[in-house]
Amino acid sequence: MHVSTTMTKYCSRFLISILFMMFATISFGWSGHETYTYIVVNSLGIDVNELVEITKYSYVENRVYNEPYYYKDDFAGTRKFFDSLGDGKFPPDPKPVDNKLPAWQILTIYAQMPDFGMDEGLNLSPLQALIGNSQGVRHMRYKIGIIEAFEGNKSFVYFVNMSQKAFNEGDRYWGYRFLSYAVHYMEDLFQPYHESPGSIWEVLGSVTNKSVNKMLNNAHYAYDNYLLFLMYYSKHTDEIRKLIEEMPARRVPSNYDALMEEVMMYGYSKSHIVHDELKKAFGDILYQRTPTIEDFKNLEEIGKLDKLYSTTKDIIATMTGTVKGFLVTYIKENQK
Ligand SMILES: [Zn+2]
């Protein structure tokens, strides 16, 4: 190997070590995937009421999982993968009738499942040792300067392919269930903290300064929870639900790698503004703890979340148009 190439390789490895070793405790993911996905799926403008027979899992996969958490039973009617939200009744989760479920329900139930441990506790990549957990490897795609790491994009493509395989074999239950997992990873990549944990200076500073590290982790958690706050507890909740319902599907690339590239670039392009506005709104709170729903409510009341809200509305609109664009095309292609 050429000397300068070797040098570059070692330098970037060193940089990667510094960048990632302080981010070992992030849970990785928007909260409320099930609620968001429910609203999206029921406003696609296509029929998602197809009744689907629940079938047994019968797949050979080339990914490893934390097996006890890679659930294969059906959980309809149990709310197992639902966050405890609002009055605990929305979105609906009825029991199966004659061992059958509507397509919308399969897509709703399993949208949160990838965050329930299946990707945790594994040995997935050399970077694993640096970040201290494996879930982030599969749910994020960091881009910091010249460094790109993790494989949230691959997770999406992987489960679309699993879904297609199931549909091709006439297994409509697993076709929709794998599709729900795929949608989870696409939604995750619209969360800007899945592309960038903070400014490069903060990330470098967090190596020696634990309070900066804590602030960055709390900022990530805060934004995970902001979507959930907007969908259930905000004075804008009706407006946000209406926005998701009324947002039309947009044309998206038919090549899934290209689609992921667009999603990741979009998430990345929003990371600076979201991070700046979050810091302005929450200030010292981020150095102490993860903001609570009460914090959100109080700050919203005095107008401190106005800018964060308008930026987040843009992100939700783009995410919704994109998820719908993908789902409408994909489901139509696979409808009988
Ligand atoms: Zn996730």
Boltz pocket constraint, residues with backbone or C-beta under 6 A from the ligand:
constraints:
  - pocket:
      binder: B
      contacts: [[A, 27], [A, 28], [A, 29], [A, 30], [A, 114], [A, 115], [A, 139], [A, 184], [A, 188]]
      max_distance: 6.0
